[in-house]
Amino acid sequence: MSGFVDVLAIVVVAVLVISRLFRASRVDTERRWWLPPVVLGLIALREPGLLDAHHLTASTVLLGAELLVGLAVGAAWALTTRIWTEPDGSRWSKGSGASAAAWAVGAGMRAGLHALGVAADVHQHSSALLLGLAGTLLVRGAIVAGRAHSLPFAVAVTPMYGDGTIAPAGRGRA
């Protein structure tokens, strides 16, 4: 895959993720939430230019830092996400302002890493950013699924005749 396609994939995934950040979405702990990040990671690892052959140590350090930033952003995003259980037992999540701040700080740190690479004349392939994004999504998904799974099931309480909440129809006092 070319660098342009990598950048396009990064932009599409980022737009989808950010657009869903503040929308409530159902958390399904039974489905394969880990599959999209794994596919992104595999796409990134397939690229031959992940590391700069002329600056192997520096590019390895930058790639490691990118992965650490991605994992930290994913954890911060997941821990600042509100998770709740509806009366029907379904679990839902929604990002918060702190989640957006985690994304913004992560973007700033990634820009700083890119600037360091440019200053050190290290060729940085877009697949490194794609790999970091895959790590972000994987960690976020794992933590949110774990948090949602640990929530107790909500029991829907419906009023019944005789519990004092519903008066009998058509009967008055004598």
Backbone as JSON, one array per atom type, in Angstrom:
{
  "sequence": "MSGFVDVLAIVVVAVLVISRLFRASRVDTERRWWLPPVVLGLIALREPGLLDAHHLTASTVLLGAELLVGLAVGAAWALTTRIWTEPDGSRWSKGSGASAAAWAVGAGMRAGLHALGVAADVHQHSSALLLGLAGTLLVRGAIVAGRAHSLPFAVAVTPMYGDGTIAPAGRGRA",
  "N": [[0.85, -1.17, 0.0], [0.5, 2.26, -0.71], [1.98, 5.33, 0.58], [0.12, 7.38, 0.44], [-2.33, 6.0, 0.5], [-2.16, 4.91, 3.04], [-2.23, 7.28, 4.59], [-4.76, 8.17, 3.87], [-6.31, 6.07, 4.94], [-5.75, 6.47, 7.66], [-6.86, 9.01, 8.07], [-9.57, 8.5, 7.49], [-10.23, 6.57, 9.47], [-9.69, 8.09, 11.77], [-11.56, 10.21, 11.51], [-13.97, 8.75, 11.64], [-13.77, 7.65, 14.22], [-13.53, 9.94, 15.87], [-15.92, 11.23, 15.24], [-17.7, 9.53, 16.42], [-17.11, 9.81, 19.04], [-18.53, 11.47, 20.87], [-21.04, 10.46, 20.77], [-23.51, 8.38, 22.04], [-22.99, 4.93, 22.22], [-23.73, 1.5, 21.8], [-22.23, -0.99, 23.79], [-20.9, -3.92, 22.93], [-19.86, -6.65, 24.33], [-19.54, -9.18, 23.45], [-18.99, -9.35, 20.74], [-16.49, -9.16, 18.12], [-14.57, -6.92, 18.94], [-11.92, -6.36, 18.76], [-11.03, -6.88, 16.23], [-10.99, -4.82, 14.03], [-8.8, -3.03, 14.93], [-6.67, -4.89, 14.89], [-6.55, -5.58, 12.19], [-5.82, -3.07, 11.11], [-3.3, -2.84, 12.31], [-1.95, -5.02, 11.13], [-1.96, -4.21, 8.46], [-0.28, -1.98, 8.69], [2.11, -3.21, 9.51], [2.81, -4.66, 7.26], [4.02, -2.94, 5.52], [7.08, -2.07, 3.93], [8.66, 0.15, 4.61], [8.63, 0.81, 7.32], [10.63, 1.22, 9.23], [13.46, 3.38, 9.12], [16.12, 2.63, 7.16], [18.6, 3.9, 7.11], [18.8, 5.23, 9.47], [18.43, 3.46, 11.72], [18.35, 2.99, 14.57], [17.35, 5.44, 15.6], [14.89, 5.6, 14.23], [13.64, 3.34, 15.23], [13.4, 4.01, 17.93], [11.69, 6.22, 17.69], [9.44, 4.93, 16.6], [8.8, 3.19, 18.72], [8.18, 5.11, 20.66], [5.94, 6.26, 19.43], [4.19, 4.09, 19.54], [3.93, 3.82, 22.33], [2.73, 6.3, 22.96], [0.35, 5.94, 21.55], [-0.79, 3.75, 22.97], [-1.06, 4.92, 25.51], [-2.86, 7.02, 24.95], [-5.07, 5.52, 24.14], [-5.67, 4.19, 26.55], [-6.21, 6.39, 28.24], [-8.38, 7.5, 26.91], [-10.25, 5.42, 27.14], [-10.56, 5.25, 29.91], [-11.73, 7.66, 30.5], [-14.17, 7.5, 29.42], [-17.64, 7.4, 29.69], [-19.57, 4.81, 31.0], [-22.49, 2.87, 31.11], [-25.35, 0.97, 32.28], [-28.34, 0.1, 30.8], [-31.89, -0.2, 31.63], [-32.8, -2.48, 30.27], [-30.65, -4.13, 30.3], [-28.64, -3.72, 28.46], [-25.43, -2.38, 27.64], [-23.87, 0.77, 27.49], [-21.79, 3.35, 26.07], [-20.09, 6.52, 26.17], [-18.09, 9.17, 25.07], [-16.27, 11.74, 26.85], [-15.58, 15.19, 27.73], [-13.02, 15.05, 28.73], [-12.12, 12.83, 27.35], [-11.9, 13.85, 24.77], [-9.9, 15.68, 25.28], [-7.8, 13.92, 25.85], [-7.42, 12.81, 23.31], [-6.59, 15.16, 21.97], [-4.2, 15.85, 23.31], [-2.73, 13.56, 22.71], [-2.55, 13.84, 19.91], [-0.99, 16.14, 19.78], [1.36, 15.19, 20.98], [2.09, 13.25, 19.12], [2.56, 14.89, 16.9], [4.76, 16.26, 17.88], [6.61, 14.14, 18.06], [6.87, 13.56, 15.35], [8.03, 15.96, 14.49], [10.47, 15.78, 15.84], [11.58, 13.61, 14.48], [11.81, 14.69, 11.9], [13.65, 16.72, 12.45], [15.85, 15.16, 13.1], [16.39, 14.06, 10.7], [15.17, 11.66, 10.0], [13.5, 9.3, 8.13], [10.08, 8.97, 8.21], [7.61, 6.73, 7.99], [4.14, 6.6, 7.04], [2.92, 4.38, 8.02], [3.78, 3.96, 10.6], [2.31, 5.75, 12.12], [-0.2, 4.69, 11.6], [0.08, 2.22, 12.86], [0.34, 3.08, 15.51], [-2.22, 4.19, 15.85], [-3.75, 1.88, 15.6], [-2.93, 0.57, 17.94], [-3.97, 2.38, 19.82], [-6.77, 2.09, 19.4], [-7.05, -0.63, 19.99], [-6.3, -0.87, 22.72], [-8.15, 0.9, 23.87], [-10.57, -0.39, 23.19], [-10.27, -2.83, 24.57], [-10.15, -2.04, 27.27], [-12.61, -0.66, 27.6], [-14.41, -2.72, 26.97], [-13.8, -4.49, 29.06], [-14.46, -2.91, 31.31], [-17.2, -2.54, 30.8], [-18.1, -5.15, 30.88], [-17.75, -5.74, 33.54], [-19.71, -4.34, 34.82], [-22.68, -4.46, 36.79], [-25.65, -6.26, 35.91], [-28.57, -4.52, 35.05], [-31.69, -4.57, 36.61], [-34.83, -4.53, 35.44], [-37.46, -2.85, 36.88], [-40.77, -3.18, 37.07], [-43.9, -1.67, 37.73], [-46.38, -3.33, 39.66], [-49.68, -4.62, 40.21], [-50.86, -4.09, 43.41], [-48.53, -3.39, 44.66], [-48.64, -0.88, 45.64], [-48.24, 1.19, 43.88], [-49.97, 1.32, 41.79], [-53.3, 2.08, 41.42], [-56.35, 0.32, 41.89], [-58.54, 0.02, 39.16], [-61.64, 1.75, 38.7], [-62.7, 1.37, 41.26], [-63.93, 2.68, 44.14], [-63.76, 4.22, 47.4], [-65.74, 2.99, 50.03]],
  "CA": [[0.0, 0.0, 0.0], [1.3, 3.48, -0.8], [1.85, 6.25, 1.7], [-1.14, 8.11, 0.29], [-3.42, 5.14, 0.96], [-2.03, 4.86, 4.5], [-2.73, 8.55, 5.13], [-6.21, 8.16, 3.67], [-6.87, 5.15, 5.94], [-5.62, 7.12, 8.96], [-7.84, 10.1, 8.13], [-10.92, 7.9, 7.55], [-10.43, 5.98, 10.8], [-9.74, 9.17, 12.77], [-12.85, 10.9, 11.37], [-15.01, 7.86, 12.17], [-13.62, 7.52, 15.67], [-13.83, 11.22, 16.51], [-17.34, 11.52, 15.08], [-18.44, 8.68, 17.35], [-16.6, 10.06, 20.38], [-19.53, 12.06, 21.75], [-22.33, 9.82, 20.54], [-23.68, 7.16, 22.83], [-23.01, 3.72, 21.4], [-23.9, 0.27, 22.56], [-21.01, -1.78, 23.96], [-21.19, -5.35, 22.78], [-18.65, -7.34, 24.77], [-19.48, -10.51, 22.84], [-18.52, -9.31, 19.36], [-15.04, -9.08, 17.92], [-14.19, -5.52, 18.98], [-10.49, -6.29, 18.54], [-10.69, -7.17, 14.83], [-10.53, -3.66, 13.24], [-7.44, -2.59, 15.25], [-5.7, -5.89, 14.46], [-6.41, -5.42, 10.74], [-5.01, -1.87, 10.9], [-1.93, -3.17, 12.69], [-1.37, -5.89, 10.11], [-1.71, -3.37, 7.28], [0.9, -1.17, 8.99], [3.31, -4.06, 9.58], [3.13, -5.15, 5.93], [4.79, -1.94, 4.78], [8.52, -2.26, 4.07], [9.36, 1.34, 5.08], [8.25, 1.14, 8.7], [11.84, 1.75, 9.86], [14.42, 4.01, 8.22], [17.32, 1.79, 7.11], [19.78, 4.74, 7.33], [18.76, 5.67, 10.87], [17.66, 2.36, 12.31], [18.14, 3.19, 16.0], [16.46, 6.59, 15.82], [13.53, 5.28, 13.77], [13.08, 2.36, 16.17], [13.02, 4.76, 19.13], [10.49, 7.0, 17.35], [8.33, 3.99, 16.47], [8.45, 2.78, 20.08], [7.5, 6.24, 21.31], [4.62, 6.35, 18.79], [3.36, 3.02, 20.11], [3.63, 4.16, 23.73], [1.73, 7.37, 22.94], [-0.92, 5.32, 21.14], [-1.33, 2.95, 24.08], [-1.47, 5.84, 26.57], [-4.07, 7.71, 24.51], [-6.16, 4.55, 24.2], [-6.03, 3.97, 27.95], [-6.83, 7.62, 28.75], [-9.69, 7.61, 26.27], [-11.15, 4.41, 27.73], [-10.82, 5.54, 31.33], [-12.55, 8.87, 30.59], [-15.43, 7.21, 28.75], [-18.74, 7.05, 30.6], [-20.19, 3.52, 30.66], [-23.65, 2.63, 31.96], [-26.23, -0.12, 31.92], [-29.74, 0.47, 30.64], [-32.78, -1.14, 32.32], [-32.94, -3.74, 29.53], [-29.42, -4.9, 30.45], [-27.63, -3.34, 27.47], [-24.4, -1.48, 28.15], [-23.62, 1.87, 26.57], [-20.64, 4.2, 26.39], [-20.05, 7.83, 25.52], [-16.9, 9.93, 25.43], [-16.47, 12.96, 27.63], [-14.63, 16.26, 27.39], [-11.69, 14.55, 29.04], [-11.76, 11.94, 26.25], [-11.44, 14.72, 23.69], [-8.6, 16.22, 25.7], [-6.82, 12.85, 25.66], [-7.13, 12.79, 21.87], [-5.83, 16.37, 21.59], [-2.85, 15.71, 23.86], [-2.08, 12.53, 21.9], [-2.22, 14.42, 18.6], [0.15, 17.03, 20.0], [2.56, 14.38, 21.22], [2.47, 12.64, 17.84], [3.16, 15.95, 16.09], [6.09, 16.48, 18.44], [7.47, 13.03, 17.63], [7.15, 13.75, 13.93], [8.99, 17.07, 14.4], [11.78, 15.24, 16.25], [12.07, 12.79, 13.37], [12.23, 15.6, 10.81], [14.88, 17.39, 12.89], [16.94, 14.17, 13.08], [16.47, 13.58, 9.31], [14.72, 10.26, 9.98], [12.32, 9.1, 7.28], [9.01, 8.37, 8.98], [6.56, 6.22, 7.12], [2.81, 6.78, 7.62], [2.49, 3.14, 8.67], [4.05, 4.08, 12.04], [1.12, 6.4, 12.68], [-1.28, 3.7, 11.49], [0.32, 1.23, 13.92], [-0.02, 3.75, 16.76], [-3.68, 4.29, 15.89], [-4.23, 0.52, 15.89], [-2.7, 0.36, 19.37], [-4.95, 3.2, 20.54], [-8.09, 1.46, 19.31], [-7.02, -1.94, 20.65], [-6.3, -0.66, 24.17], [-9.43, 1.49, 24.23], [-11.59, -1.44, 23.1], [-10.08, -3.82, 25.64], [-10.51, -1.46, 28.58], [-14.05, -0.39, 27.62], [-15.1, -4.02, 27.06], [-13.61, -4.99, 30.42], [-15.28, -2.1, 32.22], [-18.62, -2.82, 30.55], [-18.37, -6.52, 31.32], [-17.75, -5.79, 35.01], [-20.91, -3.67, 35.35], [-23.78, -5.37, 37.12], [-26.83, -6.17, 35.06], [-29.69, -3.77, 35.61], [-32.93, -5.33, 36.66], [-35.95, -3.64, 35.18], [-38.52, -2.97, 37.87], [-42.04, -2.7, 36.54], [-44.91, -1.66, 38.79], [-47.37, -4.4, 39.6], [-50.85, -4.41, 41.04], [-50.7, -4.5, 44.79], [-47.3, -2.9, 45.29], [-48.89, 0.46, 46.14], [-47.99, 2.21, 42.88], [-51.08, 1.35, 40.83], [-54.59, 1.97, 42.1], [-57.29, -0.5, 41.13], [-59.41, 0.83, 38.29], [-63.07, 1.71, 38.9], [-63.14, 1.07, 42.63], [-63.82, 3.81, 45.06], [-63.9, 3.84, 48.8], [-67.13, 2.93, 50.48]],
  "C": [[0.89, 1.23, 0.0], [1.1, 4.34, 0.44], [0.56, 7.04, 1.65], [-2.31, 7.29, 0.81], [-3.37, 4.99, 2.48], [-2.61, 6.13, 5.13], [-4.24, 8.62, 5.0], [-6.89, 7.24, 4.7], [-6.84, 5.78, 7.33], [-6.69, 8.2, 9.11], [-9.26, 9.53, 8.27], [-11.19, 7.32, 8.93], [-10.54, 7.07, 11.86], [-11.07, 9.91, 12.71], [-13.98, 10.05, 11.94], [-14.97, 7.79, 13.69], [-14.01, 8.81, 16.38], [-15.31, 11.56, 16.38], [-18.19, 10.69, 16.04], [-18.07, 8.94, 18.8], [-17.69, 10.55, 21.33], [-20.93, 11.52, 21.53], [-22.39, 8.56, 21.39], [-23.73, 5.96, 21.88], [-23.07, 2.49, 22.3], [-22.58, -0.49, 22.6], [-21.41, -3.24, 23.9], [-19.92, -6.12, 23.12], [-18.5, -8.72, 24.13], [-18.92, -10.49, 21.43], [-17.01, -9.14, 19.3], [-14.59, -7.63, 17.82], [-12.72, -5.34, 18.63], [-10.1, -6.45, 17.06], [-10.25, -5.93, 14.02], [-9.13, -3.16, 13.62], [-6.36, -3.6, 14.81], [-5.47, -5.79, 12.95], [-5.57, -4.19, 10.43], [-3.54, -2.13, 11.22], [-1.24, -4.05, 11.66], [-1.07, -5.13, 8.82], [-0.44, -2.55, 7.5], [2.18, -2.0, 8.97], [3.72, -4.62, 8.22], [4.04, -4.22, 5.16], [6.28, -2.12, 5.01], [9.24, -1.06, 4.67], [9.03, 1.74, 6.49], [9.42, 1.74, 9.47], [12.76, 2.32, 8.79], [15.73, 3.21, 8.28], [18.59, 2.6, 7.4], [19.89, 5.23, 8.77], [17.95, 4.66, 11.68], [17.36, 2.58, 13.8], [17.15, 4.32, 16.25], [15.04, 6.27, 15.37], [12.87, 4.24, 14.66], [12.61, 3.05, 17.44], [11.76, 5.57, 18.86], [9.27, 6.1, 17.2], [7.87, 3.5, 17.84], [7.72, 3.88, 20.83], [6.1, 6.43, 20.74], [3.68, 5.3, 19.36], [2.98, 3.33, 21.55], [2.6, 5.28, 23.82], [0.37, 6.81, 22.56], [-1.57, 4.53, 22.25], [-1.82, 3.85, 25.21], [-2.75, 6.58, 26.2], [-5.27, 6.77, 24.57], [-6.63, 4.3, 25.62], [-6.73, 5.2, 28.53], [-8.23, 7.79, 28.19], [-10.69, 6.65, 26.91], [-11.51, 4.74, 29.17], [-11.65, 6.8, 31.52], [-13.89, 8.7, 29.87], [-16.47, 6.82, 29.79], [-19.37, 5.76, 30.1], [-21.34, 3.29, 31.63], [-24.46, 1.46, 31.42], [-27.66, 0.4, 31.87], [-30.63, -0.55, 31.37], [-32.96, -2.47, 31.59], [-31.68, -4.6, 29.6], [-28.33, -4.54, 29.45], [-26.67, -2.32, 28.09], [-24.05, -0.46, 27.07], [-22.4, 2.66, 27.02], [-20.73, 5.51, 25.61], [-18.81, 8.56, 26.01], [-17.26, 11.2, 26.17], [-15.52, 14.04, 27.11], [-13.2, 15.83, 27.67], [-11.21, 13.57, 27.97], [-11.23, 12.74, 25.07], [-10.08, 15.33, 24.02], [-7.49, 15.17, 25.54], [-6.43, 12.73, 24.19], [-6.27, 13.97, 21.47], [-4.39, 16.29, 22.08], [-2.07, 14.66, 23.05], [-1.68, 13.05, 20.53], [-1.03, 15.36, 18.71], [1.44, 16.27, 20.21], [3.03, 13.71, 19.92], [3.09, 13.67, 16.91], [4.57, 16.26, 16.58], [7.07, 15.38, 18.05], [7.84, 13.16, 16.16], [8.18, 14.87, 13.73], [10.39, 16.62, 14.81], [12.4, 14.41, 15.13], [12.56, 13.64, 12.21], [13.54, 16.28, 11.19], [16.08, 16.44, 12.85], [17.15, 13.57, 11.69], [16.14, 12.09, 9.21], [13.47, 10.19, 9.12], [11.26, 8.37, 8.11], [7.88, 7.99, 8.04], [5.22, 6.39, 7.81], [2.32, 5.52, 8.31], [2.8, 3.15, 10.17], [2.86, 4.73, 12.75], [-0.07, 5.46, 12.66], [-1.15, 2.63, 12.58], [-0.02, 1.82, 15.29], [-1.52, 3.88, 16.93], [-4.31, 2.93, 16.18], [-4.06, 0.19, 17.37], [-3.68, 1.13, 20.22], [-6.31, 2.52, 20.57], [-8.14, 0.12, 20.04], [-7.1, -1.78, 22.18], [-7.63, -0.08, 24.63], [-10.53, 0.43, 24.24], [-11.48, -2.45, 24.23], [-10.53, -3.27, 26.99], [-12.01, -1.2, 28.66], [-14.83, -1.7, 27.73], [-14.97, -4.6, 28.46], [-14.44, -4.23, 31.44], [-16.75, -2.41, 32.05], [-18.99, -4.2, 31.05], [-18.46, -6.61, 32.85], [-18.95, -5.08, 35.63], [-21.97, -4.69, 35.72], [-24.93, -5.19, 36.14], [-27.9, -5.38, 35.77], [-30.93, -4.64, 35.57], [-34.07, -4.34, 36.47], [-37.05, -3.9, 36.19], [-39.77, -2.36, 37.25], [-43.06, -2.73, 37.65], [-45.94, -2.76, 38.55], [-48.54, -4.05, 40.51], [-50.57, -4.92, 42.45], [-49.43, -3.99, 45.44], [-47.42, -1.46, 45.76], [-48.66, 1.54, 45.11], [-49.14, 2.33, 41.89], [-52.38, 1.15, 41.61], [-55.5, 1.09, 41.26], [-58.26, 0.4, 40.34], [-60.88, 0.65, 38.69], [-63.54, 1.39, 40.29], [-62.92, 2.29, 43.5], [-63.94, 3.32, 46.48], [-65.36, 3.88, 49.19], [-67.34, 3.67, 51.76]]
}
